[in-house]
Amino acid sequence: MEFTDFDAELADWNTLQTTHPCSGLLMGNGASLAVWKNFAYDSLFELAQTTRNKPLSPTELALFKSMETENFEPVLSGLKIAMRVNAALTISSSSPRNRYFAIKEALIHGIRSAHIPWRLMETSTIAHLSAALSQYATVYSTNYDLLAYWAVMHGAQPFDDLFEEDAVFNLHRTHSHATRILYLHGGMHLVKNFDGTARKLMSSESTLLGSFAVNALDDVPLFVCEGRSDDKMKIIRSSDYLSFCHAQLAQHDGALCIFGHSLGKQDRHILQAILQARPKTVAISVLPRSEAFIQHQKRHYSALFAGQHIELQFFNAKTHPLGQPHLSVSTGRLKETLEQKKA
């Protein structure tokens, strides 16, 4: 098909799921934006520089530059190593420790400034998201926000995140009747131990946004948020949990639904994993903004999968349970909630 041959027609998800049932869901930032528009920020790194409370200082920015990254995890991990080296060599410098806490605090405030507060999440919204995710055998999420985590924790359906009751990751967990949920880029509820293993934070919903608190030295947040695809893969390979999740996507069996994920250059490792899995059918969500936009999206995805013998099906994102307009929470509700709290 020539690029000029694309039409602006989009399938209805309910019809498509009947004719091409998908066993897996790859969920991107579009799913989070459908609930909270403030997730539209381009860069968490930029957000942490401009936050009013404790922004990154020139010294801290120099650390990111020296490590050629805009991801927080490798910088925080590097500072932890520096602290251990200093202790072993009896070097009394407190600079690595101070920088570690300052960078983590900037990260916390940056996330809090953009993330939807727990108090604005309606019970019905969480139940809807949970039911939507439970329709799949496996959910692969590249989002590091807490929406999927909240939906899993409070849904009536069974989910398996591969973490034991003591919050330790166990790749051998198998629950055939539960939806597996794998966080390909980590999540705000996950932390990385010094040996590279992953641990899930045990915290209530109201405090989870600050659970990787500034006074918790060992809790390096485990999520991949910035940078080139190659840089992201370096972080993924350094974690047993992230490596396992990525390998599971590359081995996915069955049709795959892609919702709210652009598969841009920064996520070529995700595309490569899908191509390695070689699903016969990939169903892709497209927002019906205009005919030109729909055609552009079809060209984009078709070019990515060109020559792969994979059938692409494009559907209207608003007809999918994750894209329905009633899920959107107005940012004005946050102002109303704060005013009611002051009254």
C-alpha positions, 0 to 999 in steps of 0.5 A: 500500500502506498502512503497516499492510499491510507483512508481515515476510517477507524474500526470500533473496538468492540467489533474489532475485539470480536473479530480479532481478540487480543490476548495482550495489551501494550499501554502507553501514556495515552491511557494516562492522558485519558484520565489526567491531562497533566500527564502531558508534560514532555520530560520529567527531567525538565519538570524537576528543573522547574518545580517550585520546591527544590529544583535541580541545582547546577551542580546536580545538573552537572551530574546528569550531564557527566553521565550523559543521561536524563534518567534519575535511576542511573544518577541516584545509583551512581551516587549510592556507589560513590557513598559506599566507595567513600565509606570503604576508603574512609573518605569523609565527604558528604557531597554524594549523600547530599546530592543524592537526597537533593536529586531525589527530592527534586524528583518527588516534587516534580512528580507530585506537581503533575500526578493526579492526587489519589483523592481525585480518583473516583471509585467508579473510575478505578473499577472501570480501569481495572475491568478494562485491564482484566480483559487481557492475559497480559498487560505490558505498561510503559507508564510509570505513574500510579494509575495502573497500580491503583486499578490493580490494587482495587479491582475486583478482578485477579491480577498478578504483578509477580511480586510476593507478599513480602514485596520481593519479585518472583519471576516463577509466579504463575496464576493462570486465571489472573491477568499478569501486569508487567511494568516495562519501564518500572513504576513509581511503586517500585524501587531498585536494591543495590544488587539490581533486584526489584522491590515493591513499595508497601504503602497506602494510596494516600502516601505512595506519591512520596513513598520513595521519601528523601530520608530512605537511602536505599530506595532508588526509584525504578522507572525509566523515563527519559533518553534514547532507546539505547540508554533505556535498554542499558537501564533495563538490562541492569534490572532483573525485573525490567529485563524479565518484563522486556523478554516477556513482551518479545515472547508474547503469544497472540494478537496485541492491542497497542493503546496510547503508545506512539512507538517513537524513536525513544522507544524503538526497543519496545518496537523491536520486542514486538517485532521479535514476538511477531504477532499475527495481528496488532490492533492500534488505537488512533484518536479521531482528531481529523482525517489528516491526523488519522491518515498520518497515524496510519502511515506512521505505524505502517512504516514501523511494521513494513515488511513484517507480515503483521496485520495492522488494525486501526480502531477509534481510541474513544471506543476502547474502555481505556479511552472513553471520555467519561474517564477524564478528570478535570484539573479544575476538580483539584482546585475545587478540592483544595478550596473545600479543604481550606473552607 
